[in-house]
């Protein structure tokens, strides 16, 4: 799959800041709507409005109750927006932390190139820590061209390489999971955006510091002349190998079908092979494990979907095994094609607790979430393949001592278990294993509903997985 970056001007022009409550943005229109021409679309009018720092609009955040235009320059893919001239400390003292929350309207310019002989160009849009975005053609008429179609950005910064996987993709990894696939006519556009400073997301700037929005915009042309269906290796999960045994019966990987492509159906696994370090040869896996897709999975154009795979392991893997290669068969337009997925295997060897105390001794388990109740349900497609980091005890417990409870550690808001130091913060209780569930995403859905069920499913799954290598855990949890 080939990508070409769309050149965007580094200058962003903004109007604001305007007050914004928590999570209310999707229900609001443009703050400029009350001041637009009655027959004009306020978003298109904003796109074409001449830049004029003398022009002002009412806002209770501005000095004198008015705000105006500003310009900000992006550095690479990143843009920082702040208003140091506003008396934020005074606003906080009068109204509390909620006065620091604000929204700004932004615009910049870009040109969508032509892609081959297609009338529409397929593109991938990564908008990280930005609420909404839209495209207005440069010649759009505000009186006849509306309404503008807005798309949701990756406001909370979800993303990053999946547990057990290492990515070398050149696309912005922080947003790679949540790219949006669009079809646009080639030509000149004005990109509009709405960005919100949410104190829960960006944190408290502290006295004397202006609240600053940090956002990223990466736009790519999705060249699809030949092979349109793409493997998104940054998505999904794969279990670690613990003393030769995979710590999970499920794995998943993302598959993307861009807008304008044909519908795709994933139909099965063609082959699975391993590469050994010492022999440097590829061997079939039939005698060791089998990988299967339990039912056909349909992916429509514009969709990215996680593909769940069932793993049945029959014998331990050698420590020499380094890479697992899987061929995923799919059908598109009446033709059967293949996607190749290569997974570097993460080995952890268990001899005694002293070996596990070494650096990076944590490992990953995978499981169906919600759990599949009985073995007969394992032939069903799970709603989601989730994962959890497992942190072994740093010291063993005395043989005559009671096994301590398992530590179920729930991460805080916005914490990425994969790349944070959360695992290193576990208390060193002798004999105590720690389970660090992902909770479906970095925000853990505030540990309600599905994310809390995910946590308890992880707690139950680790007991089953460690039982494969003869490790018994306490039935208590703290």
Secondary structure, DSSP 8 states (H G I E B T S, - for coil): -EEEE--B-SEEEEEEEEE--TT-GGG---TTGGGS-TTS-HHHHHHHS---TT-EEE-TTSGGGEEEEEEEE-BTTEEEE--TTS-HHHHHHHH-GGGG-EEEEEEEEEEE---TT-SEEEEEEEEET--EEEEEETT--TTTS-----EE-BTT------TT-----SS-GGGGGG-EEEEEESEEEEEEEEEEE-HHHH----TT----EEEEEEEEEEE-SS--EEEEEEEEE---EETTEES-SEEEEEEEE-TTS--EEEEEEEEEEEEETTT--EEE-TTTEEEE-SS-EEE-TT-EEEEEEEEEE-S---TTEEEEEEEEEEEETTEEEEEEEEEE--EE--S-HHHHTSTT--EEEEEESS---SGGGGGS--S-EEEEEEE--SS---TTS----BEE----TT--TTTSSGGGGS---TT--EEEE-TTSTTGGGG-HHHHHHHHHHHHHHHHHHHTTT----S-B-
